[in-house]
Amino acid sequence: MNQIQYNNNTLILSVKKSPLFGRLILYTITFLSIFLPLSGFTFNLLSGNGLKFSNLVFLFVFGLISFFMLRISLWNTYGKEIIKISENQLNYIADYNWFKDKIKEFSFKNIIFNLNEIGYEEDNKAVLIIKFDNGTVLETVTKIDIKELNNLLDKLNKNYNYQITQIPLLKV
């Protein structure tokens, strides 16, 4: 699966799907964090215990947990980062398939594209780092093969008159 799609100044970095077993566990936990509190709340109401403030707090807390778990589950299945580059502006969106994060807008005069190796050295994975002239840095979260990312940096170099560099690796 090609993780990088680059067309018409739009860059899409797709997350590799996590293993099926891991996704099944995530979706099971997500389902249980939604179903169990709702069924307990319904059972309390039907058994005549009435509506209590603690029940509402409990539902609210588990609602937040459920939302967080749903985001993680969807990200590990359908996640992608969408970066749109125009003349002096860059827009970044994290897409979870069912919903998207708020658009982050960056204005710039000069832009520097970097890559930064992450994980174990033998994994050969890196993330794209975009540095703007005002000191702002945008680091993507999608782990991509270093060869693919270097090819992307070459394409960006050909399409833009911006400086493209690679961060020197620190040996620890």
C-alpha positions as CSV (number, residue, x, y, z in Angstrom):
1,M,0.0,0.0,0.0
2,N,1.4,3.4,-1.0
3,Q,1.1,5.7,2.0
4,I,1.8,8.9,0.0
5,Q,-0.5,10.5,-2.5
6,Y,0.6,13.8,-4.0
7,N,-1.7,15.5,-6.6
8,N,-2.4,19.2,-7.4
9,N,-0.6,20.6,-4.3
10,T,-2.4,18.2,-2.0
11,L,-0.4,15.7,0.0
12,I,-2.2,12.8,1.6
13,L,-0.3,10.7,4.1
14,S,-2.2,7.5,4.9
15,V,-1.7,5.5,8.1
16,K,-0.9,1.8,7.6
17,K,-3.7,-0.3,9.1
18,S,-2.8,-1.8,12.4
19,P,-3.0,-5.7,12.6
20,L,-6.5,-7.1,12.5
21,F,-6.3,-8.5,16.0
22,G,-5.3,-5.1,17.5
23,R,-8.1,-3.4,15.6
24,L,-10.6,-6.0,16.9
25,I,-9.5,-5.3,20.5
26,L,-9.8,-1.5,20.0
27,Y,-13.3,-1.8,18.5
28,T,-14.4,-4.2,21.2
29,I,-13.2,-1.8,23.9
30,T,-14.9,1.1,22.1
31,F,-18.2,-0.9,21.8
32,L,-18.1,-1.9,25.5
33,S,-17.3,1.6,26.7
34,I,-20.5,2.8,24.9
35,F,-22.8,-0.2,25.5
36,L,-22.1,-1.0,29.2
37,P,-22.7,2.5,30.7
38,L,-25.8,3.0,28.5
39,S,-27.2,-0.4,29.5
40,G,-26.4,0.2,33.2
41,F,-28.1,3.6,33.0
42,T,-31.2,2.2,31.3
43,F,-31.3,-0.7,33.8
44,N,-31.2,1.8,36.7
45,L,-34.0,3.8,35.2
46,L,-36.2,0.8,34.5
47,S,-35.6,-0.7,38.0
48,G,-37.1,2.4,39.6
49,N,-33.9,3.9,41.1
50,G,-34.5,7.2,39.3
51,L,-32.2,9.7,37.7
52,K,-29.3,10.7,39.8
53,F,-26.5,13.3,39.2
54,S,-23.9,10.6,39.7
55,N,-25.5,8.6,36.8
56,L,-25.1,11.6,34.5
57,V,-21.5,12.2,35.5
58,F,-20.8,8.5,34.9
59,L,-22.4,8.7,31.5
60,F,-20.4,11.9,30.6
61,V,-17.1,10.4,31.7
62,F,-17.7,7.2,29.7
63,G,-18.9,9.2,26.8
64,L,-15.5,11.0,26.7
65,I,-13.7,7.7,27.0
66,S,-15.9,6.2,24.2
67,F,-15.2,9.2,21.9
68,F,-11.4,8.9,22.5
69,M,-11.5,5.2,21.9
70,L,-13.5,5.7,18.7
71,R,-10.9,8.2,17.4
72,I,-8.1,5.8,18.1
73,S,-9.9,2.9,16.5
74,L,-10.8,4.9,13.4
75,W,-7.3,6.4,13.1
76,N,-5.7,2.9,13.2
77,T,-8.1,1.8,10.4
78,Y,-8.7,4.8,8.2
79,G,-6.4,7.6,9.4
80,K,-4.8,10.0,7.0
81,E,-3.2,13.4,7.1
82,I,-4.2,15.9,4.4
83,I,-1.8,18.8,3.7
84,K,-2.8,21.4,1.1
85,I,-0.1,23.8,0.0
86,S,-0.9,27.0,-1.8
87,E,1.1,30.1,-2.7
88,N,1.9,31.2,0.9
89,Q,-0.4,29.0,3.0
90,L,-0.5,25.5,4.2
91,N,-3.6,23.7,5.5
92,Y,-3.4,20.6,7.7
93,I,-6.3,18.2,8.5
94,A,-6.3,14.9,10.4
95,D,-9.0,12.8,8.8
96,Y,-10.5,9.9,10.8
97,N,-13.0,8.9,7.9
98,W,-16.1,9.5,10.0
99,F,-15.0,13.0,11.0
100,K,-12.1,15.4,10.7
101,D,-10.1,17.5,13.1
102,K,-10.2,21.3,12.9
103,I,-8.2,22.7,10.0
104,K,-4.8,24.1,11.0
105,E,-3.7,27.0,8.8
106,F,-0.1,28.1,8.5
107,S,1.1,31.2,6.6
108,F,4.7,31.4,5.4
109,K,7.1,33.1,3.0
110,N,9.7,30.3,3.2
111,I,9.2,26.7,4.0
112,I,11.6,23.9,4.8
113,F,10.6,20.2,4.4
114,N,12.6,17.8,6.6
115,L,12.3,14.2,7.6
116,N,13.1,12.8,10.9
117,E,13.8,9.1,11.6
118,I,11.7,7.6,14.3
119,G,11.5,4.2,15.9
120,Y,14.2,1.6,15.6
121,E,17.0,2.1,13.1
122,E,16.2,-1.2,11.3
123,D,12.5,-0.1,10.8
124,N,13.6,2.6,8.3
125,K,10.7,4.8,9.2
126,A,10.5,8.6,9.3
127,V,8.0,11.4,9.7
128,L,7.7,14.5,7.6
129,I,8.5,17.8,9.4
130,I,7.6,21.1,7.9
131,K,9.3,24.2,9.3
132,F,8.0,27.7,8.5
133,D,10.0,30.9,8.5
134,N,8.2,32.2,11.6
135,G,9.6,29.3,13.7
136,T,6.5,27.2,13.7
137,V,7.0,23.5,13.1
138,L,4.4,21.0,11.9
139,E,5.4,17.3,12.5
140,T,3.2,14.7,10.9
141,V,2.4,11.5,12.8
142,T,2.3,9.1,9.9
143,K,5.3,6.8,9.9
144,I,6.5,6.3,6.4
145,D,9.3,4.4,4.8
146,I,12.4,6.6,4.5
147,K,12.9,5.8,0.7
148,E,9.3,6.9,0.0
149,L,9.7,10.0,2.1
150,N,12.9,10.9,0.3
151,N,11.1,10.5,-3.1
152,L,8.4,12.9,-1.8
153,L,11.1,15.4,-0.8
154,D,12.5,15.3,-4.3
155,K,9.0,15.9,-5.8
156,L,8.4,18.8,-3.4
157,N,11.8,20.2,-4.4
158,K,10.9,20.1,-8.1
159,N,7.5,21.7,-7.6
160,Y,8.4,24.4,-5.1
161,N,11.3,26.9,-4.9
162,Y,11.6,26.3,-1.2
163,Q,14.5,24.9,0.6
164,I,14.3,21.2,1.3
165,T,16.7,19.6,3.7
166,Q,17.1,16.6,5.8
167,I,17.6,16.8,9.6
168,P,21.0,15.3,10.5
169,L,20.5,12.1,12.6
170,L,21.8,12.1,16.2
171,K,23.4,8.9,17.4
172,V,22.5,8.1,20.9
